[in-house]
Amino acid sequence: MKDTGKVVIFITTTSEGEARKIAEHLLTRRKAACVNIVPRVESSFWWQGKLDSAQESLLVIKTRASLLQEVIDLVKEVHSYSVPEIIALPIIGGNQDYLKWIDTETK
């Protein structure tokens, strides 16, 4: 397996509405080829020294690794959290036609 130069980015949001807003923000700027929205995920986490939980929505974003910092910056402009979860994992393989499509649809 090799580095494809693509990443999957996970972002949690307060609601499905906020998830849609962030997805549109990224897609209209061509920083993501595809954004999946998974509504109503249960999140448990440590926050400010206490165990907490929340109902959130999850964004699953496919884009080029070279666009990661731009995605982070754009998300932080519109996200309601002071410390939003924005994590990226490398795509190490997959359908080559789909991976080429990611390149075609982002800039």
N, CA, C and O atoms as a GROMACS GRO file, in nm:
protein
  428
    1MET      N    1   0.084  -0.118   0.000
    1MET     CA    2   0.000   0.000   0.000
    1MET      C    3   0.088   0.125   0.000
    1MET      O    4   0.198   0.126   0.056
    2LYS      N    5   0.036   0.229  -0.064
    2LYS     CA    6   0.114   0.352  -0.073
    2LYS      C    7   0.026   0.470  -0.036
    2LYS      O    8  -0.096   0.459  -0.027
    3ASP      N    9   0.089   0.582  -0.016
    3ASP     CA   10   0.017   0.705   0.014
    3ASP      C   11  -0.048   0.754  -0.115
    3ASP      O   12   0.019   0.771  -0.216
    4THR      N   13  -0.178   0.776  -0.111
    4THR     CA   14  -0.251   0.821  -0.229
    4THR      C   15  -0.256   0.973  -0.240
    4THR      O   16  -0.297   1.027  -0.343
    5GLY      N   17  -0.215   1.043  -0.134
    5GLY     CA   18  -0.227   1.188  -0.133
    5GLY      C   19  -0.368   1.234  -0.101
    5GLY      O   20  -0.401   1.352  -0.119
    6LYS      N   21  -0.451   1.143  -0.053
    6LYS     CA   22  -0.591   1.174  -0.017
    6LYS      C   23  -0.610   1.147   0.131
    6LYS      O   24  -0.538   1.067   0.190
    7VAL      N   25  -0.709   1.215   0.190
    7VAL     CA   26  -0.742   1.194   0.331
    7VAL      C   27  -0.893   1.187   0.349
    7VAL      O   28  -0.971   1.237   0.268
    8VAL      N   29  -0.930   1.124   0.459
    8VAL     CA   30  -1.067   1.128   0.510
    8VAL      C   31  -1.061   1.211   0.637
    8VAL      O   32  -0.979   1.185   0.725
    9ILE      N   33  -1.146   1.310   0.646
    9ILE     CA   34  -1.147   1.400   0.761
    9ILE      C   35  -1.278   1.378   0.837
    9ILE      O   36  -1.386   1.374   0.778
   10PHE      N   37  -1.267   1.364   0.969
   10PHE     CA   38  -1.384   1.352   1.055
   10PHE      C   39  -1.402   1.481   1.133
   10PHE      O   40  -1.307   1.534   1.190
   11ILE      N   41  -1.525   1.530   1.134
   11ILE     CA   42  -1.559   1.651   1.208
   11ILE      C   43  -1.693   1.628   1.276
   11ILE      O   44  -1.790   1.586   1.212
   12THR      N   45  -1.700   1.654   1.407
   12THR     CA   46  -1.829   1.647   1.476
   12THR      C   47  -1.887   1.788   1.488
   12THR      O   48  -1.814   1.887   1.497
   13THR      N   49  -2.021   1.794   1.489
   13THR     CA   50  -2.091   1.922   1.496
   13THR      C   51  -2.206   1.913   1.596
   13THR      O   52  -2.245   1.803   1.637
   14THR      N   53  -2.258   2.026   1.635
   14THR     CA   54  -2.367   2.030   1.733
   14THR      C   55  -2.498   1.975   1.678
   14THR      O   56  -2.582   1.927   1.754
   15SER      N   57  -2.515   1.983   1.545
   15SER     CA   58  -2.643   1.945   1.487
   15SER      C   59  -2.628   1.910   1.340
   15SER      O   60  -2.524   1.935   1.279
   16GLU      N   61  -2.732   1.853   1.285
   16GLU     CA   62  -2.734   1.823   1.142
   16GLU      C   63  -2.731   1.953   1.061
   16GLU      O   64  -2.670   1.958   0.955
   17GLY      N   65  -2.796   2.056   1.111
   17GLY     CA   66  -2.796   2.186   1.043
   17GLY      C   67  -2.656   2.245   1.033
   17GLY      O   68  -2.616   2.295   0.928
   18GLU      N   69  -2.583   2.239   1.144
   18GLU     CA   70  -2.446   2.290   1.141
   18GLU      C   71  -2.360   2.205   1.048
   18GLU      O   72  -2.275   2.258   0.976
   19ALA      N   73  -2.383   2.073   1.048
   19ALA     CA   74  -2.309   1.984   0.958
   19ALA      C   75  -2.334   2.023   0.813
   19ALA      O   76  -2.241   2.029   0.733
   20ARG      N   77  -2.459   2.049   0.778
   20ARG     CA   78  -2.491   2.089   0.640
   20ARG      C   79  -2.423   2.220   0.603
   20ARG      O   80  -2.372   2.236   0.492
   21LYS      N   81  -2.422   2.315   0.697
   21LYS     CA   82  -2.359   2.446   0.674
   21LYS      C   83  -2.210   2.428   0.646
   21LYS      O   84  -2.156   2.489   0.552
   22ILE      N   85  -2.142   2.346   0.725
   22ILE     CA   86  -1.999   2.324   0.705
   22ILE      C   87  -1.974   2.249   0.574
   22ILE      O   88  -1.881   2.282   0.501
   23ALA      N   89  -2.056   2.149   0.545
   23ALA     CA   90  -2.042   2.074   0.419
   23ALA      C   91  -2.053   2.168   0.300
   23ALA      O   92  -1.971   2.163   0.208
   24GLU      N   93  -2.153   2.254   0.300
   24GLU     CA   94  -2.171   2.348   0.189
   24GLU      C   95  -2.054   2.445   0.180
   24GLU      O   96  -2.008   2.477   0.071
   25HIS      N   97  -2.005   2.491   0.295
   25HIS     CA   98  -1.891   2.583   0.302
   25HIS      C   99  -1.769   2.521   0.232
   25HIS      O  100  -1.698   2.590   0.158
   26LEU      N  101  -1.745   2.393   0.255
   26LEU     CA  102  -1.631   2.324   0.195
   26LEU      C  103  -1.654   2.290   0.048
   26LEU      O  104  -1.566   2.307  -0.035
   27LEU      N  105  -1.773   2.240   0.018
   27LEU     CA  106  -1.802   2.196  -0.120
   27LEU      C  107  -1.806   2.313  -0.218
   27LEU      O  108  -1.754   2.301  -0.329
   28THR      N  109  -1.866   2.424  -0.180
   28THR     CA  110  -1.874   2.537  -0.273
   28THR      C  111  -1.736   2.597  -0.301
   28THR      O  112  -1.716   2.660  -0.405
   29ARG      N  113  -1.644   2.578  -0.210
   29ARG     CA  114  -1.507   2.627  -0.229
   29ARG      C  115  -1.416   2.520  -0.292
   29ARG      O  116  -1.296   2.542  -0.309
   30ARG      N  117  -1.475   2.405  -0.324
   30ARG     CA  118  -1.406   2.293  -0.390
   30ARG      C  119  -1.290   2.239  -0.305
   30ARG      O  120  -1.189   2.194  -0.359
   31LYS      N  121  -1.305   2.244  -0.173
   31LYS     CA  122  -1.203   2.190  -0.083
   31LYS      C  123  -1.234   2.046  -0.045
   31LYS      O  124  -1.151   1.980   0.018
   32ALA      N  125  -1.350   1.998  -0.081
   32ALA     CA  126  -1.390   1.859  -0.058
   32ALA      C  127  -1.460   1.807  -0.183
   32ALA      O  128  -1.534   1.880  -0.249
   33ALA      N  129  -1.434   1.681  -0.213
   33ALA     CA  130  -1.503   1.619  -0.327
   33ALA      C  131  -1.637   1.562  -0.282
   33ALA      O  132  -1.733   1.561  -0.359
   34CYS      N  133  -1.642   1.515  -0.158
   34CYS     CA  134  -1.764   1.451  -0.106
   34CYS      C  135  -1.766   1.470   0.045
   34CYS      O  136  -1.664   1.461   0.112
   35VAL      N  137  -1.885   1.497   0.096
   35VAL     CA  138  -1.906   1.506   0.241
   35VAL      C  139  -2.027   1.422   0.277
   35VAL      O  140  -2.138   1.447   0.228
   36ASN      N  141  -2.006   1.323   0.362
   36ASN     CA  142  -2.118   1.245   0.416
   36ASN      C  143  -2.154   1.304   0.551
   36ASN      O  144  -2.067   1.344   0.629
   37ILE      N  145  -2.283   1.311   0.579
   37ILE     CA  146  -2.331   1.357   0.709
   37ILE      C  147  -2.400   1.241   0.778
   37ILE      O  148  -2.498   1.185   0.728
   38VAL      N  149  -2.348   1.206   0.895
   38VAL     CA  150  -2.408   1.100   0.976
   38VAL      C  151  -2.478   1.171   1.092
   38VAL      O  152  -2.412   1.220   1.183
   39PRO      N  153  -2.611   1.177   1.089
   39PRO     CA  154  -2.682   1.248   1.196
   39PRO      C  155  -2.687   1.166   1.324
   39PRO      O  156  -2.682   1.043   1.322
   40ARG      N  157  -2.697   1.237   1.434
   40ARG     CA  158  -2.723   1.177   1.565
   40ARG      C  159  -2.626   1.068   1.606
   40ARG      O  160  -2.663   0.951   1.619
   41VAL      N  161  -2.503   1.106   1.628
   41VAL     CA  162  -2.406   1.015   1.689
   41VAL      C  163  -2.393   1.054   1.836
   41VAL      O  164  -2.400   1.172   1.870
   42GLU      N  165  -2.374   0.956   1.921
   42GLU     CA  166  -2.354   0.980   2.064
   42GLU      C  167  -2.204   0.990   2.090
   42GLU      O  168  -2.130   0.896   2.060
   43SER      N  169  -2.160   1.102   2.144
   43SER     CA  170  -2.018   1.122   2.173
   43SER      C  171  -1.997   1.131   2.323
   43SER      O  172  -2.072   1.200   2.393
   44SER      N  173  -1.896   1.062   2.373
   44SER     CA  174  -1.854   1.070   2.513
   44SER      C  175  -1.709   1.116   2.513
   44SER      O  176  -1.628   1.067   2.434
   45PHE      N  177  -1.676   1.210   2.602
   45PHE     CA  178  -1.543   1.271   2.596
   45PHE      C  179  -1.511   1.343   2.727
   45PHE      O  180  -1.599   1.370   2.808
   46TRP      N  181  -1.383   1.371   2.743
   46TRP     CA  182  -1.339   1.457   2.852
   46TRP      C  183  -1.342   1.602   2.804
   46TRP      O  184  -1.292   1.632   2.696
   47TRP      N  185  -1.399   1.691   2.884
   47TRP     CA  186  -1.399   1.833   2.850
   47TRP      C  187  -1.385   1.913   2.978
   47TRP      O  188  -1.465   1.900   3.070
   48GLN      N  189  -1.283   1.995   2.983
   48GLN     CA  190  -1.252   2.082   3.095
   48GLN      C  191  -1.251   2.005   3.227
   48GLN      O  192  -1.309   2.048   3.327
   49GLY      N  193  -1.183   1.889   3.225
   49GLY     CA  194  -1.162   1.811   3.345
   49GLY      C  195  -1.278   1.722   3.388
   49GLY      O  196  -1.270   1.658   3.493
   50LYS      N  197  -1.386   1.718   3.309
   50LYS     CA  198  -1.502   1.638   3.345
   50LYS      C  199  -1.543   1.548   3.229
   50LYS      O  200  -1.526   1.583   3.112
   51LEU      N  201  -1.597   1.432   3.264
   51LEU     CA  202  -1.654   1.344   3.164
   51LEU      C  203  -1.785   1.404   3.116
   51LEU      O  204  -1.869   1.445   3.197
   52ASP      N  205  -1.804   1.410   2.984
   52ASP     CA  206  -1.922   1.474   2.926
   52ASP      C  207  -1.973   1.386   2.812
   52ASP      O  208  -1.908   1.290   2.772
   53SER      N  209  -2.089   1.420   2.761
   53SER     CA  210  -2.144   1.351   2.644
   53SER      C  211  -2.233   1.448   2.568
   53SER      O  212  -2.280   1.547   2.624
   54ALA      N  213  -2.255   1.416   2.440
   54ALA     CA  214  -2.339   1.503   2.357
   54ALA      C  215  -2.393   1.424   2.239
   54ALA      O  216  -2.331   1.329   2.191
   55GLN      N  217  -2.510   1.465   2.194
   55GLN     CA  218  -2.564   1.417   2.067
   55GLN      C  219  -2.506   1.510   1.960
   55GLN      O  220  -2.523   1.632   1.967
   56GLU      N  221  -2.438   1.453   1.862
   56GLU     CA  222  -2.374   1.533   1.758
   56GLU      C  223  -2.405   1.473   1.621
   56GLU      O  224  -2.463   1.365   1.610
   57SER      N  225  -2.364   1.545   1.518
   57SER     CA  226  -2.363   1.491   1.383
   57SER      C  227  -2.217   1.479   1.342
   57SER      O  228  -2.131   1.554   1.389
   58LEU      N  229  -2.190   1.384   1.252
   58LEU     CA  230  -2.053   1.357   1.210
   58LEU      C  231  -2.040   1.381   1.060
   58LEU      O  232  -2.119   1.331   0.981
   59LEU      N  233  -1.939   1.459   1.024
   59LEU     CA  234  -1.904   1.480   0.884
   59LEU      C  235  -1.791   1.385   0.848
   59LEU      O  236  -1.695   1.371   0.925
   60VAL      N  237  -1.800   1.321   0.733
   60VAL     CA  238  -1.694   1.237   0.679
   60VAL      C  239  -1.659   1.298   0.544
   60VAL      O  240  -1.737   1.292   0.449
   61ILE      N  241  -1.540   1.358   0.536
   61ILE     CA  242  -1.501   1.439   0.420
   61ILE      C  243  -1.388   1.370   0.345
   61ILE      O  244  -1.291   1.323   0.406
   62LYS      N  245  -1.400   1.364   0.212
   62LYS     CA  246  -1.294   1.310   0.128
   62LYS      C  247  -1.232   1.423   0.047
   62LYS      O  248  -1.302   1.498  -0.022
   63THR      N  249  -1.099   1.435   0.058
   63THR     CA  250  -1.029   1.542  -0.012
   63THR      C  251  -0.882   1.506  -0.030
   63THR      O  252  -0.838   1.398   0.008
   64ARG      N  253  -0.809   1.599  -0.088
   64ARG     CA  254  -0.664   1.582  -0.104
   64ARG      C  255  -0.593   1.620   0.025
   64ARG      O  256  -0.635   1.712   0.095
   65ALA      N  257  -0.488   1.548   0.056
   65ALA     CA  258  -0.408   1.579   0.175
   65ALA      C  259  -0.353   1.721   0.170
   65ALA      O  260  -0.341   1.787   0.273
   66SER      N  261  -0.321   1.768   0.052
   66SER     CA  262  -0.265   1.903   0.036
   66SER      C  263  -0.364   2.013   0.073
   66SER      O  264  -0.324   2.128   0.093
   67LEU      N  265  -0.493   1.980   0.083
   67LEU     CA  266  -0.595   2.078   0.117
   67LEU      C  267  -0.632   2.076   0.265
   67LEU      O  268  -0.718   2.152   0.309
   68LEU      N  269  -0.569   1.989   0.343
   68LEU     CA  270  -0.608   1.971   0.483
   68LEU      C  271  -0.605   2.102   0.562
   68LEU      O  272  -0.702   2.133   0.631
   69GLN      N  273  -0.498   2.178   0.555
   69GLN     CA  274  -0.491   2.302   0.633
   69GLN      C  275  -0.599   2.401   0.591
   69GLN      O  276  -0.655   2.470   0.676
   70GLU      N  277  -0.628   2.409   0.462
   70GLU     CA  278  -0.736   2.497   0.416
   70GLU      C  279  -0.871   2.452   0.472
   70GLU      O  280  -0.952   2.534   0.513
   71VAL      N  281  -0.893   2.320   0.474
   71VAL     CA  282  -1.017   2.267   0.531
   71VAL      C  283  -1.026   2.305   0.679
   71VAL      O  284  -1.131   2.352   0.724
   72ILE      N  285  -0.919   2.285   0.754
   72ILE     CA  286  -0.918   2.320   0.896
   72ILE      C  287  -0.951   2.468   0.914
   72ILE      O  288  -1.036   2.502   0.997
   73ASP      N  289  -0.886   2.554   0.839
   73ASP     CA  290  -0.909   2.698   0.851
   73ASP      C  291  -1.053   2.735   0.819
   73ASP      O  292  -1.115   2.814   0.891
   74LEU      N  293  -1.109   2.679   0.710
   74LEU     CA  294  -1.246   2.708   0.672
   74LEU      C  295  -1.347   2.659   0.775
   74LEU      O  296  -1.444   2.728   0.805
   75VAL      N  297  -1.323   2.541   0.829
   75VAL     CA  298  -1.415   2.487   0.930
   75VAL      C  299  -1.413   2.574   1.056
   75VAL      O  300  -1.518   2.604   1.112
   76LYS      N  301  -1.294   2.614   1.099
   76LYS     CA  302  -1.284   2.696   1.220
   76LYS      C  303  -1.352   2.831   1.203
   76LYS      O  304  -1.393   2.892   1.302
   77GLU      N  305  -1.365   2.879   1.080
   77GLU     CA  306  -1.435   3.006   1.054
   77GLU      C  307  -1.584   2.997   1.090
   77GLU      O  308  -1.642   3.095   1.136
   78VAL      N  309  -1.645   2.880   1.070
   78VAL     CA  310  -1.790   2.869   1.084
   78VAL      C  311  -1.837   2.773   1.193
   78VAL      O  312  -1.957   2.769   1.223
   79HIS      N  313  -1.748   2.697   1.252
   79HIS     CA  314  -1.788   2.597   1.352
   79HIS      C  315  -1.822   2.665   1.484
   79HIS      O  316  -1.759   2.764   1.521
   80SER      N  317  -1.921   2.612   1.553
   80SER     CA  318  -1.965   2.673   1.680
   80SER      C  319  -1.878   2.633   1.800
   80SER      O  320  -1.882   2.701   1.902
   81TYR      N  321  -1.802   2.525   1.790
   81TYR     CA  322  -1.718   2.481   1.902
   81TYR      C  323  -1.591   2.566   1.910
   81TYR      O  324  -1.536   2.605   1.808
   82SER      N  325  -1.545   2.593   2.032
   82SER     CA  326  -1.418   2.665   2.048
   82SER      C  327  -1.300   2.575   2.010
   82SER      O  328  -1.196   2.624   1.967
   83VAL      N  329  -1.316   2.444   2.027
   83VAL     CA  330  -1.213   2.347   1.988
   83VAL      C  331  -1.280   2.235   1.909
   83VAL      O  332  -1.307   2.128   1.964
   84PRO      N  333  -1.308   2.260   1.781
   84PRO     CA  334  -1.377   2.156   1.703
   84PRO      C  335  -1.289   2.035   1.676
   84PRO      O  336  -1.168   2.046   1.655
   85GLU      N  337  -1.353   1.918   1.676
   85GLU     CA  338  -1.282   1.796   1.635
   85GLU      C  339  -1.265   1.801   1.484
   85GLU      O  340  -1.363   1.801   1.409
   86ILE      N  341  -1.142   1.804   1.441
   86ILE     CA  342  -1.108   1.796   1.298
   86ILE      C  343  -0.987   1.704   1.291
   86ILE      O  344  -0.875   1.745   1.322
   87ILE      N  345  -1.009   1.579   1.252
   87ILE     CA  346  -0.899   1.484   1.244
   87ILE      C  347  -0.896   1.422   1.105
   87ILE      O  348  -1.001   1.398   1.044
   88ALA      N  349  -0.778   1.397   1.056
   88ALA     CA  350  -0.761   1.343   0.921
   88ALA      C  351  -0.685   1.211   0.928
   88ALA      O  352  -0.589   1.195   1.004
   89LEU      N  353  -0.730   1.119   0.846
   89LEU     CA  354  -0.664   0.989   0.831
   89LEU      C  355  -0.625   0.972   0.685
   89LEU      O  356  -0.702   1.006   0.596
   90PRO      N  357  -0.504   0.920   0.659
   90PRO     CA  358  -0.464   0.901   0.520
   90PRO      C  359  -0.544   0.789   0.454
   90PRO      O  360  -0.580   0.690   0.518
   91ILE      N  361  -0.572   0.807   0.328
   91ILE     CA  362  -0.631   0.700   0.247
   91ILE      C  363  -0.514   0.627   0.182
   91ILE      O  364  -0.441   0.685   0.102
   92ILE      N  365  -0.497   0.501   0.217
   92ILE     CA  366  -0.380   0.427   0.168
   92ILE      C  367  -0.412   0.340   0.048
   92ILE      O  368  -0.323   0.273  -0.006
   93GLY      N  369  -0.537   0.340   0.005
   93GLY     CA  370  -0.574   0.262  -0.113
   93GLY      C  371  -0.723   0.275  -0.137
   93GLY      O  372  -0.795   0.337  -0.058
   94GLY      N  373  -0.768   0.217  -0.246
   94GLY     CA  374  -0.910   0.221  -0.279
   94GLY      C  375  -0.931   0.215  -0.429
   94GLY      O  376  -0.839   0.190  -0.507
   95ASN      N  377  -1.054   0.238  -0.467
   95ASN     CA  378  -1.093   0.240  -0.607
   95ASN      C  379  -1.019   0.355  -0.676
   95ASN      O  380  -1.044   0.472  -0.646
   96GLN      N  381  -0.930   0.324  -0.768
   96GLN     CA  382  -0.849   0.425  -0.835
   96GLN      C  383  -0.935   0.528  -0.909
   96GLN      O  384  -0.899   0.646  -0.913
   97ASP      N  385  -1.046   0.485  -0.967
   97ASP     CA  386  -1.134   0.580  -1.035
   97ASP      C  387  -1.191   0.682  -0.935
   97ASP      O  388  -1.202   0.800  -0.967
   98TYR      N  389  -1.227   0.636  -0.816
   98TYR     CA  390  -1.280   0.726  -0.712
   98TYR      C  391  -1.170   0.821  -0.665
   98TYR      O  392  -1.195   0.940  -0.648
   99LEU      N  393  -1.051   0.770  -0.644
   99LEU     CA  394  -0.941   0.854  -0.598
   99LEU      C  395  -0.906   0.961  -0.702
   99LEU      O  396  -0.874   1.074  -0.665
  100LYS      N  397  -0.911   0.927  -0.829
  100LYS     CA  398  -0.889   1.025  -0.935
  100LYS      C  399  -1.000   1.129  -0.935
  100LYS      O  400  -0.976   1.248  -0.959
  101TRP      N  401  -1.123   1.083  -0.909
  101TRP     CA  402  -1.237   1.174  -0.904
  101TRP      C  403  -1.218   1.279  -0.795
  101TRP      O  404  -1.254   1.395  -0.814
  102ILE      N  405  -1.163   1.239  -0.680
  102ILE     CA  406  -1.136   1.337  -0.572
  102ILE      C  407  -1.046   1.447  -0.624
  102ILE      O  408  -1.070   1.565  -0.597
  103ASP      N  409  -0.941   1.411  -0.699
  103ASP     CA  410  -0.852   1.513  -0.758
  103ASP      C  411  -0.927   1.604  -0.853
  103ASP      O  412  -0.907   1.726  -0.852
  104THR      N  413  -1.012   1.545  -0.936
  104THR     CA  414  -1.087   1.622  -1.036
  104THR      C  415  -1.180   1.725  -0.972
  104THR      O  416  -1.198   1.834  -1.024
  105GLU      N  417  -1.239   1.689  -0.859
  105GLU     CA  418  -1.343   1.773  -0.799
  105GLU      C  419  -1.294   1.871  -0.694
  105GLU      O  420  -1.373   1.948  -0.640
  106THR      N  421  -1.164   1.870  -0.664
  106THR     CA  422  -1.111   1.964  -0.564
  106THR      C  423  -1.005   2.053  -0.626
  106THR      O  424  -0.940   2.018  -0.724
  107LYS      N  425  -0.989   2.170  -0.564
  107LYS     CA  426  -0.882   2.261  -0.608
  107LYS      C  427  -0.838   2.349  -0.494
  107LYS      O  428  -0.749   2.432  -0.511
   0.00000   0.00000   0.00000
